[in-house]
Amino acid sequence: MKLSYRIIIFIIAIFLCGLGIAASTQADLGTTPISSLPYVLTFMTPFSFGVTTIFINICFLIFQILLLRKNFRKVDYFQLLVTLFFGVFIDIGMHITAYFKSDIYICKLLLLIVGSAILALGISLEVYANLLYVPGEGLVKAISFKNKNFGKTKVLFDFSLCVLSIILSLAVLHKVEGLREGTIISAILVGAFICLYKKLRI
């Protein structure tokens, strides 16, 4: 693929990821595991979901640099630009999907399913473009650099973020905010949709 074509696919992928995360979050059943920490921060700060996502992903990028050191590629600094786009797309997605919010539980589940499907498509296109990663995924890749087990590292990383989010929420807000049954359902659905897209060669 030409570089220009890969860049276009990658931008579309990041937009879909932002939209998918926003839709899953607007279902009001808990956000996705990777977004649990920035979402909890929205309850503690005046900042939007997109802005807190940018902040957390910058931290992820810094951790990558510290872990990989000489193995950190210069091209990976472009993850900072990706982070800015990602945060903006999440805020845009939150505005778009706000119109689909509902108090009916079945409607919440449907929005969560749609959001998970969109997020999975974004991740699949991101992998297909083979250009860069969102810093969260980049950090998982950095952590698994030596053991080469990306899958298990990803699961442990997402679980750790959820635990940290719960601890932070309890410590500051004295209750759990932003994480519910939808967080677990989303984690399962996104993985299932990615496998489905892979079979369909999307």
NORTA-V434388 format. One record per pair of residues at least 24 apart in sequence whose C-alpha atoms are under 6 Angstrom apart, sorted by sequence separation. I is the first residue (numbers start at 1). J is the second residue. D is the distance in whole Angstrom. If there is no record, write none. Layout:
i: [I	I]
j: [J	J]
d: [D	D]
This chain:
i: [54	54	53	51	50	50	50	50	22	116	120	18	19	22	18	22	120	15	19	23	61	116	120	60	64	60	117	57	64	27	27	27	24	24	23	20	20	20	20	16	17	17	16	13	13	13	10	10	6	34	33	36	37	33	40	30	30	30	33	29	32	30	31	29	30	32]
j: [83	87	87	87	87	88	90	91	90	186	190	89	90	93	90	94	193	89	93	97	135	190	194	135	139	136	193	135	142	108	111	112	112	115	115	115	116	118	119	118	119	122	122	122	125	126	126	129	129	158	158	162	165	162	178	178	179	180	183	180	183	182	183	182	183	186]
d: [6	5	6	6	4	6	5	5	6	6	5	5	6	5	4	5	6	6	4	6	5	5	5	6	5	6	6	5	6	5	6	6	4	5	5	4	6	5	4	6	5	5	5	4	5	5	5	6	5	6	5	6	5	6	6	5	4	4	6	5	5	5	5	5	5	6]
